[in-house]
């Protein structure tokens, strides 16, 4: 039997596609008993992720609003490879920005590990982020100077948004920013589902000398509601080896350096 976390992710995937789920159908899909599915849905309802109904559950949000912890397992190996490749682009002693997201969270962990190896040489890294979970990952890393924006927290992504975050970012400069996205294509650029998150990401990009988008191949040639920045503002795209030449070619033609990890 799959671990509860794996089942919860699978159930939330089903809910994000259909808006509702039936116990018997979910049990058959996952190969477990209906009693197990009922317990899983009861637990998700207790965590206020779903609403229980007679014979199943509904969800009022869609995939992009599911809490970060339930999205972390998606394409995890690809995100780790992307994180390793992106971390190699950060120069010791530089100032980098990170927005929220599962790929940038993996990148934060990689940056902390690499900066730790370099601490004996006196090299350090400054990380500016508007993501509470990334701040939590890095706050104990003494070899990293951590700067966190203010703002109102969004429970779905742990990102701080709003005028307080904008005011902090207006006073700093970044050597480069690593931006996780919900979609990126040549016509519409880098995009996010939530307009408040996109607004803060815009400011991060404006403050950076170089913009690096980190996105697994499922995000390529996709667009979301709110634009972060046009492709012309993106210098590097780090994606996974699953990105086909057909997906990559429009970005290289547009002058973006594409790294496939």
N, C-alpha and C positions, 0 to 999 in steps of 0.2 A: 504494500500500500504506500502511496506517495506521502511524503511528509505534509503536515497541515499547511505550511507556508506555500508549498508547491500547488496544493489543491486550491488554496485561496486565490493565488495568482490566476489559475486556470478559470475559476468561477468568475473572477472579476473581468477577465478577458471576454467570457461569454456575455456577461452583463453589458459590457461596453459596446458590444456589437448589436445586441438585440434589445437592450433596455429592460429585459426581464428574463427570468430563468425558472424552469420547473424542476422540482426535486428529482422526479423519475428520469427525466431526460438528462439531467446533469450526472446522475448516478451512472446511467448507461454510458455516457460519454467518457467519464473518468474511470470506469471499471471498479466502483466502490458501492457500498450499500446505501440505500436511501437514508438510513439512520445517520450514516457518516455525513452525508450532504446536509441533512437537517442541522446537525451539530455545527458544521462549518458555517452555514448561513446564520445560525443563531449567534455565533461568535462575531461574524462580520457585522451583524445588526447591532450587537452590543458595542462594537467599535464605531458605530454610526457611519459605516461605509455603505450599507444597503438597508433597504426597508423590507421587512418580512411580510409576505402575503400568504394567503391560504394556498398551500402547495408549492410555494417557491419564494421568490424575492424580486424586488425591482431596485433600480438605482436611478437617482435623478441626475447624476453626473455622467460624463462620458470619459473615455480613456484618459484624456489629458488632465482631468481633474482628480483622478484617483491618487490617493496619497503616495508619496515618493517611495515609501518602503515596499509597496506592492508592485511598483514598476521596475525596481532595481534588478530583478532576476531576468528581465527580458534582454536577450542578446548580450548576456553578461560576458562571455569570452571575447566577443568582438569589442566590447567597450573597454575591456582591460587592455587589449592590444592597441586600441586607439589611444588610451591613456599613456601607455609606455612610449608610443611614437611622439605624442604631443609633448610629453615631459622633456624629451630630448631637444625641443625647440626653445626651452626656457634657459636663459643664460644665468649662471651664478651671479648674484648681486643685483639682478634686475627686479623690476616691479611688475607683477603680472596681476591681471584681473580674472576672476572666475565668476560666472553667473551660476544659478542653480541648475540641477539636473543630475541624472544618474551617470552620464558620461563625465561630466565635470567633477562629480564626487570621486569617481575612480581616478581621475587625473590629480585631484588634490592629494589622495593617498600616495600616488606615485611621486609627486613633487616632494612630499614630506620625507619619503624614503630616500630619495636622491639627495636632498639637502642635508639629511642626517649623515650620509656617507661623506659629504664634503665639509662637514663642520670643523674637522681637524685642521683644515687649511684656512679657516676663517671666512670661507665663502658663506653667503647667506642669501635669502630670498625674501622679498616682501610680497605678500599676497593680499589683494583687496577683493572682498567678496560681499555680495548681498544675500548669501545663502546661509541660514542658521546651521544647517547640518554640516556644511563644509567648514564653518567656523568651529563647530564642535570637533571635527576631525583634526584641525590644525592648532587649536588653542594650546595644546600641551607640547607642541614642537618648538623647543626653545631656539632652534636654529632658523626658525621662520618668524619674521615679523608679520603679525596678522592685523589687518585693518578691516573692520566690519562697518558697513553703512548703517544708518538708522533706517526707520521706515516701519510700515505696518506689515505684519507677517501674513503670508498666504499659507494656510494649512496644507494645501495640496502639493505645494512645491518647496515649502520652507523658505521661500524667497521674501526678502524685505522690499517693499515697493512704496511708491508715493513720494511726496515732496521732500521728506526728510532724507530719503536715500539720494534723491537728485541733488540736494544741496551739498551733501558730502562729496559726491562725485565731481561736482563743479569745481572743487578746490584742489583736486589732485590730477596728476598725470600718470599714465601707465606706459611701460615699454611695449607691452603687448597684452591683449586680452584673449582668453579662450572662452568661446561662447558655444554653449549647447543650444540646439534649436529643435523645434518641432517639425520643421521642413525647410528645405532649401532648393531653389531652382534658379535658373539663369534669368528668367523673366521677372520673377517677383522677389528674388533675393532670399535672405535668411528671415524666417518668420517664426512666430510663436502663437500659441492658441489664445493667450490672455494678453489683453492690451496693456495692462499695468506692468506686467513682466517685460513685454516688448519695449516699453518706454524706458525702463531702467537699463535694459540691454543696449538700447540705442545710445544712452549716455556713456556706458562703459566703452562702446565702440568708438565714440567720438573722442574720448580721453586717451585712446591708445595709439601708439605709433604703428602697431601692426595688429590686424584682426585675424585670429585663427578660429575657424569654425570646426568644432569636433562633432561629428555626426555619423552614426552607423549607416550602412547602405540603405536601410529601410526609410531613411529620412530624405534621401536624394530624389530629385524630381517631384517633390511634394511641396505643398504650400499650406500655410495655416492662416488664421484670421488677421494677425497684426504683423506688420513688417518691422524687423529689427534694423536691417540695413540692406542696400542693394549689393549685388554681387561685385560691383566695381569697387566696393569698400573692403572686400575680403581678399587678403593676400594669400592665405593658405587654407585648404580644406583637408582635414585629417579624417579619413573614413576607413572602413575595413576592406579586406581583400575580396569580399563578396560583391563589391561594387563593380558592375560590368563595364567594359569599355564604352558601351553606349551611354551609360549613366555618367561616366567621368568626362567624356569628350566635350560636352558643352561647357563645362567649367574650365577645362584647359584652354579651349578656344577663347574663352572670355578673359584669359590671363591669370587665372587662379592656379597656384601651385597645388597639385593634389598629391597627398601622401596616402598610400593604401597600406594599412598595417595588417 
